Amino acid sequence: MDTEHIDTPEPAYDRRLLLNDLKRNAVLELWEVQRYGTDSYGDADYVSIYGMRPTDWYAKGIRLLGRTAVEGTRDALGNTIGRDVAAVAALASVSATTVLVDLFTGSSNSLYWLMRHVPSAKAWGFELDASIFRLTQQNLSALALPLTILHTDYRSGLAQVPLTPDDLLITFIAPPWGDALDPGSGLDLRRTNPPVIEIVNFLFKSCTSRILCAIQVYEVLHPASLAALRACFDWSALHVYSLNAPGQNHGLLLATKRWSPEAA
């Protein structure tokens, strides 16, 4: 048998490929972004960000790493998240300032959509990874978007945000999932990097403001990890968004500390 002329099938552009060592920190070409959308979701425009399709944002000089294309929030999800966060925040009856913080900002597309729905808020984004921070800064500059991001971790970043007890602090929490997402049991919120419950406990200890946490989750969740997280809050509501095929959808856990929307 002549093995020299056997064609090797091209690998699918999926989550596994873009998070491996070869593509994880590589700047993707436009065709790769579109191929990821087509192979994984049947939509070449899946990775739409900043209100633009891939062909449009790529033409403006926007670039993404492999892992950011996978882990970043696309427009359809970001818009939905922003809408639901704004609806709960409106019940807080804040007389002082609303402060919006994206603790793991990545591409800052989540922050972009949150600001569109809560335009009066003062917004901050934190990104510890140097490569992602540098690329996101370039992207935001290319679009002249008025978003402030800092090259720091969420603990140090929060210490730089001026807050009073009367403020409403809205935090978007989407740490890297890493191996926390299991195809069978779903997303285990105790295995994200860092664990989500560790993040919210730090928030409670370091901030005296009223808090609204918007925690990105997955359609299939490890029940014990969800129960432990919800027990930390005074109020919570789980939303799952039907934007992809069944079993591939993201969601949002909205949760409050030191106040409750039900009281409003």
C-alpha positions as CSV (number, residue, x, y, z in Angstrom):
1,M,0.0,0.0,0.0
2,D,1.4,3.4,-1.0
3,T,1.2,5.5,2.2
4,E,3.0,8.5,0.7
5,H,-0.1,9.7,-1.1
6,I,-2.7,9.2,1.7
7,D,-4.2,12.6,2.5
8,T,-4.2,13.5,6.2
9,P,-7.5,15.2,7.2
10,E,-7.2,18.7,8.4
11,P,-7.9,19.1,12.1
12,A,-11.2,20.8,13.0
13,Y,-10.8,24.3,14.2
14,D,-12.4,23.8,17.6
15,R,-11.9,24.6,21.3
16,R,-9.3,21.9,21.7
17,L,-7.1,23.1,18.7
18,L,-7.2,26.8,19.6
19,L,-6.3,26.1,23.2
20,N,-3.4,23.8,22.5
21,D,0.3,24.9,22.6
22,L,0.5,25.6,18.9
23,K,-2.5,28.0,18.6
24,R,-3.1,29.2,22.2
25,N,-0.9,32.2,22.1
26,A,-0.8,32.7,18.3
27,V,-2.4,35.7,16.6
28,L,-5.1,34.2,14.3
29,E,-5.6,35.0,10.7
30,L,-9.0,36.0,9.5
31,W,-9.6,32.7,7.8
32,E,-8.8,30.9,11.1
33,V,-11.3,32.9,13.1
34,Q,-13.9,32.2,10.4
35,R,-12.9,28.5,10.3
36,Y,-13.3,28.2,14.0
37,G,-16.8,29.6,13.8
38,T,-17.8,27.3,10.9
39,D,-16.2,24.1,12.3
40,S,-17.5,24.6,15.8
41,Y,-20.8,26.4,15.4
42,G,-21.7,26.4,11.7
43,D,-21.3,30.2,11.5
44,A,-18.3,32.0,10.0
45,D,-19.3,35.2,11.8
46,Y,-19.5,33.5,15.2
47,V,-16.6,35.5,16.7
48,S,-18.3,38.9,16.2
49,I,-16.9,41.4,18.7
50,Y,-17.2,45.2,19.4
51,G,-20.4,45.1,17.3
52,M,-18.7,43.9,14.1
53,R,-18.4,40.7,12.1
54,P,-14.9,39.2,11.8
55,T,-14.3,40.6,8.3
56,D,-15.1,44.1,9.6
57,W,-13.1,44.0,12.8
58,Y,-10.1,42.4,11.2
59,A,-10.1,45.1,8.5
60,K,-9.8,47.7,11.3
61,G,-6.7,46.1,12.7
62,I,-8.3,44.1,15.5
63,R,-6.5,40.9,16.3
64,L,-7.2,37.9,18.6
65,L,-5.1,35.1,20.1
66,G,-6.4,31.6,19.7
67,R,-7.4,31.4,23.4
68,T,-9.2,34.7,23.3
69,A,-11.3,33.6,20.2
70,V,-12.4,30.6,22.3
71,E,-12.8,32.2,25.8
72,G,-13.8,35.7,24.8
73,T,-17.4,36.9,24.9
74,R,-18.9,37.3,21.4
75,D,-21.4,40.0,20.6
76,A,-24.6,38.0,20.8
77,L,-23.7,36.8,24.3
78,G,-22.3,40.1,25.5
79,N,-25.4,42.0,24.4
80,T,-27.7,39.6,26.2
81,I,-25.5,39.7,29.4
82,G,-25.4,43.5,29.3
83,R,-29.2,43.6,29.1
84,D,-29.8,41.3,32.0
85,V,-27.2,43.0,34.2
86,A,-28.7,46.4,33.5
87,A,-32.2,45.1,34.4
88,V,-31.1,44.0,37.9
89,A,-28.8,47.0,38.5
90,A,-31.8,49.3,37.9
91,L,-33.5,47.8,41.0
92,A,-30.6,48.9,43.3
93,S,-31.9,52.5,43.6
94,V,-28.3,53.8,43.8
95,S,-28.0,57.4,44.9
96,A,-24.2,57.4,44.5
97,T,-22.0,55.9,41.8
98,T,-22.3,52.7,39.8
99,V,-18.9,51.1,39.3
100,L,-18.5,48.4,36.7
101,V,-15.5,46.1,36.9
102,D,-14.5,43.2,34.6
103,L,-12.1,41.2,36.7
104,F,-10.7,39.1,33.8
105,T,-11.3,41.4,30.9
106,G,-9.6,39.5,28.0
107,S,-10.7,41.1,24.8
108,S,-12.9,43.6,26.9
109,N,-15.9,42.8,24.7
110,S,-17.9,41.9,27.8
111,L,-17.0,45.3,29.2
112,Y,-17.9,47.0,25.9
113,W,-21.4,45.6,26.0
114,L,-21.9,46.2,29.7
115,M,-21.0,49.8,29.2
116,R,-23.5,50.1,26.4
117,H,-26.3,48.9,28.7
118,V,-25.1,50.7,31.8
119,P,-23.6,53.9,30.2
120,S,-23.6,55.9,33.4
121,A,-21.2,53.6,35.2
122,K,-17.5,54.1,35.7
123,A,-15.8,51.1,34.1
124,W,-12.6,49.3,34.7
125,G,-11.1,46.1,33.3
126,F,-8.2,44.0,34.6
127,E,-6.0,41.7,32.6
128,L,-2.9,40.0,34.1
129,D,-1.7,38.1,31.0
130,A,0.8,40.4,29.3
131,S,0.1,39.1,25.7
132,I,-3.7,39.5,26.0
133,F,-3.4,42.9,27.7
134,R,-1.1,44.3,25.0
135,L,-3.3,43.1,22.2
136,T,-6.5,44.3,23.8
137,Q,-4.9,47.7,24.4
138,Q,-4.0,47.9,20.7
139,N,-7.6,46.8,19.7
140,L,-9.3,49.4,21.9
141,S,-6.9,52.1,20.6
142,A,-7.6,51.2,17.0
143,L,-11.4,51.6,17.7
144,A,-10.9,54.6,20.0
145,L,-13.1,52.9,22.6
146,P,-13.2,54.8,26.0
147,L,-12.5,51.7,28.1
148,T,-9.9,51.7,30.9
149,I,-8.0,48.5,31.4
150,L,-5.1,47.8,33.7
151,H,-2.3,45.3,33.5
152,T,-2.9,43.7,36.8
153,D,-4.7,40.9,38.7
154,Y,-8.1,41.3,40.1
155,R,-7.0,41.7,43.7
156,S,-4.5,44.5,43.0
157,G,-6.9,46.0,40.5
158,L,-9.8,46.3,42.9
159,A,-7.5,48.1,45.4
160,Q,-7.2,50.9,42.8
161,V,-10.9,51.4,42.3
162,P,-12.4,54.2,44.5
163,L,-15.5,52.8,46.2
164,T,-17.8,54.0,49.0
165,P,-20.4,52.0,50.9
166,D,-23.2,53.7,49.0
167,D,-21.9,52.7,45.6
168,L,-23.1,49.8,43.6
169,L,-20.2,47.6,42.4
170,I,-21.1,45.5,39.4
171,T,-18.4,42.8,38.8
172,F,-18.3,40.6,35.7
173,I,-16.5,37.4,36.7
174,A,-15.3,35.0,33.9
175,P,-12.0,33.5,35.0
176,P,-10.3,31.1,32.6
177,W,-12.1,27.8,32.6
178,G,-9.0,25.7,31.8
179,D,-10.0,22.0,32.5
180,A,-13.0,23.1,34.6
181,L,-15.3,22.3,31.7
182,D,-15.9,18.5,31.5
183,P,-17.9,17.2,28.5
184,G,-19.9,14.9,30.7
185,S,-20.5,16.7,34.1
186,G,-20.3,20.2,32.7
187,L,-18.6,23.3,34.3
188,D,-17.2,22.9,37.8
189,L,-17.0,26.4,39.2
190,R,-14.6,25.2,41.9
191,R,-12.0,24.3,39.2
192,T,-11.7,27.6,37.3
193,N,-8.5,29.5,37.6
194,P,-8.9,30.9,40.2
195,P,-12.0,29.2,41.6
196,V,-15.1,31.5,41.4
197,I,-15.9,31.1,45.1
198,E,-12.4,32.3,46.0
199,I,-13.0,35.4,43.9
200,V,-16.4,36.3,45.4
201,N,-15.1,35.7,49.0
202,F,-12.3,38.2,48.3
203,L,-14.8,40.7,47.0
204,F,-16.9,40.5,50.1
205,K,-13.9,41.0,52.4
206,S,-12.3,43.8,50.5
207,C,-15.4,45.9,49.4
208,T,-18.1,47.4,51.7
209,S,-20.3,48.5,48.8
210,R,-23.4,46.7,47.6
211,I,-22.4,44.1,45.1
212,L,-23.9,42.7,41.9
213,C,-21.9,39.8,40.5
214,A,-22.4,38.7,36.9
215,I,-20.8,35.3,36.7
216,Q,-20.4,33.6,33.3
217,V,-21.5,29.9,33.5
218,Y,-22.3,27.1,31.1
219,E,-25.5,25.3,30.2
220,V,-24.4,22.1,32.1
221,L,-23.1,22.9,35.6
222,H,-21.7,20.7,38.3
223,P,-24.6,21.0,40.8
224,A,-22.5,21.0,44.0
225,S,-20.3,23.8,42.7
226,L,-23.3,25.9,41.8
227,A,-25.0,25.3,45.1
228,A,-21.9,26.2,47.1
229,L,-21.6,29.5,45.1
230,R,-25.2,30.5,45.4
231,A,-25.0,30.0,49.2
232,C,-22.5,32.9,49.4
233,F,-25.1,35.5,48.2
234,D,-28.3,37.1,49.5
235,W,-30.0,36.6,46.2
236,S,-29.3,34.9,42.9
237,A,-30.9,34.0,39.6
238,L,-29.6,31.7,36.9
239,H,-30.0,32.5,33.2
240,V,-29.1,30.1,30.3
241,Y,-29.1,31.6,26.8
242,S,-30.2,29.5,23.8
243,L,-27.7,31.0,21.4
244,N,-26.0,27.8,20.3
245,A,-27.0,24.1,19.8
246,P,-28.3,22.4,22.9
247,G,-25.5,21.5,25.3
248,Q,-23.2,24.2,23.9
249,N,-24.8,27.3,25.5
250,H,-23.4,29.8,28.0
251,G,-25.3,31.4,30.8
252,L,-25.1,33.9,33.6
253,L,-25.5,33.7,37.3
254,L,-26.6,37.1,38.6
255,A,-26.1,37.3,42.4
256,T,-26.2,40.1,45.0
257,K,-24.6,40.8,48.3
258,R,-25.8,43.4,50.9
259,W,-29.0,44.0,49.0
260,S,-31.7,42.1,47.1
261,P,-33.7,43.0,44.0
262,E,-36.7,41.4,45.6
263,A,-36.7,44.1,48.2
264,A,-37.1,46.7,45.5
